[in-house]
Structures are given as C-alpha cells and as structure tokens.
Amino acid sequence: MNDILDNIRNLRLQRGYSQGWMGQKLGMSQNGYSLIEAGKRGLPYADLCQIAIIFGMSVIDIVTYPEKWAPAGLTQTDEGGARVILQIELKKDKKDQVMKLIFGDNNIEILNK
C-alpha cells in the first residue's frame, strides 16, 4: 500500500496539486487528505477511483506507476486499433476440438512457430 501512496504523492506533485486542493476534490480537509498520503488513514477504493479520475488515469496505472499497465498479449497498432495475440498450448488430440470451439466453421490460418 505504501507504494500506491508514494505513487499518488508523486503524481500529485508532478501535476502541481496541493494537498488542500486534492482534499477539496475528494470532499475532505487538507489534513484528512494528508493523513491518507502519510498512510495514517485508510484509502477506500472509492477514493482511489476518484483520485484516478482527478489524475485522468486508471486505477491500475496509479498502482503500476511509473509503468503503464497493459494486458498481456494486447498491443496498440499504428492505426489506433488493437492487436491481440492468442497463444494456446494443446495436445494434438484436442487441437481440432478447441479450434472449432473458438473459430467455429470459419477458415483460419494458423501460424506454427
């Protein structure tokens, strides 16, 4: 939890927000907000979500800051879409059943690497 609180503090300072301003946005006093950052008061998930909105980012990106979280196998393309990579390890006897379940009767090209 201390890492998350450090991330929140660092993000707040980067944006030039005061503890008083953050407290006001969260409906609490500056002192109440400072207790959260100091780890002396709990941080309810609802407040963490509100902090994420204030920072214009997702909760997971606050947790993983300074890295930006991205689901495994999902990458952005230059065109702004997403490319998903699906990797399944199967025994030979189950391959046809699983492929039919996933892709139905559609013709697909499978790359064996």
C-alpha positions in Angstrom: 0.0 0.0 0.0 2.9 2.4 0.7 3.9 2.1 -3.0 0.5 3.2 -4.1 0.5 6.1 -1.7 4.0 7.1 -2.9 2.7 7.0 -6.5 -0.3 9.2 -5.6 2.0 11.7 -3.9 4.4 11.7 -6.8 1.6 12.1 -9.3 0.1 14.9 -7.3 3.4 16.8 -7.1 4.1 16.3 -10.8 0.7 17.9 -11.6 1.3 20.8 -9.1 -1.7 19.9 -7.0 -1.7 20.8 -3.3 -3.0 18.5 -0.6 -5.7 21.1 0.1 -6.9 21.1 -3.5 -6.9 17.2 -3.5 -8.8 17.2 -0.3 -11.3 19.6 -1.6 -11.8 17.5 -4.7 -12.4 14.4 -2.5 -14.7 16.2 -0.1 -12.3 16.3 2.8 -10.0 18.7 4.5 -6.3 19.1 3.7 -5.4 17.4 6.9 -7.7 14.4 6.1 -6.0 14.1 2.7 -2.5 14.4 4.2 -3.3 11.5 6.6 -4.2 9.3 3.6 -0.9 10.1 1.8 1.0 9.5 5.1 -0.6 6.1 5.4 -2.2 7.1 8.7 -5.8 6.9 7.4 -7.2 4.2 5.1 -7.7 4.8 1.4 -11.1 3.5 0.5 -11.3 2.1 -3.1 -14.0 4.7 -3.9 -11.5 7.5 -3.0 -8.8 5.8 -5.1 -11.1 5.7 -8.0 -11.9 9.4 -7.5 -8.1 10.2 -7.4 -7.7 8.3 -10.7 -10.4 10.5 -12.2 -8.7 13.6 -10.9 -5.3 12.5 -12.4 -7.0 11.5 -15.7 -5.8 7.9 -15.5 -6.9 4.4 -14.5 -6.6 2.9 -11.0 -4.3 0.2 -12.4 -2.0 2.9 -13.9 -1.7 4.5 -10.5 -0.9 1.2 -8.9 1.8 0.4 -11.5 3.2 3.9 -11.9 5.5 4.9 -13.4 4.9 1.9 -15.8 1.7 1.9 -17.7 -0.2 -1.4 -17.4 -1.3 -3.2 -20.5 -3.0 -6.6 -20.6 -0.7 -9.4 -21.7 -1.0 -10.0 -25.4 -2.6 -6.7 -26.2 -0.7 -4.1 -28.1 -1.7 -0.9 -29.9 -1.3 -0.7 -33.6 -0.2 2.4 -35.6 -3.7 2.7 -36.9 -5.1 3.2 -33.3 -6.6 -0.3 -33.1 -5.5 -3.2 -31.0 -3.8 -6.4 -32.0 -4.4 -9.4 -29.7 -2.1 -12.3 -29.6 -3.6 -15.6 -28.5 -1.3 -18.4 -27.6 -2.8 -21.8 -26.7 -0.8 -24.9 -25.9 -2.7 -28.1 -26.8 -2.2 -31.7 -27.0 -2.6 -32.9 -30.6 -5.8 -34.8 -29.9 -7.6 -31.7 -28.5 -6.4 -29.2 -31.1 -9.3 -29.7 -33.6 -11.9 -29.6 -31.0 -10.7 -26.4 -29.4 -10.1 -24.6 -32.7 -13.7 -25.4 -33.8 -14.9 -24.1 -30.5 -13.0 -20.9 -30.8 -13.4 -20.2 -34.5 -16.5 -22.1 -35.5 -16.6 -23.2 -39.1 -14.6 -20.2 -40.3 -11.5 -20.8 -42.4 -8.4 -19.7 -40.4 -4.7 -19.6 -40.9 -2.7 -20.9 -38.0 0.9 -20.0 -37.7 3.0 -22.7 -36.2 6.1 -21.2 -34.6 
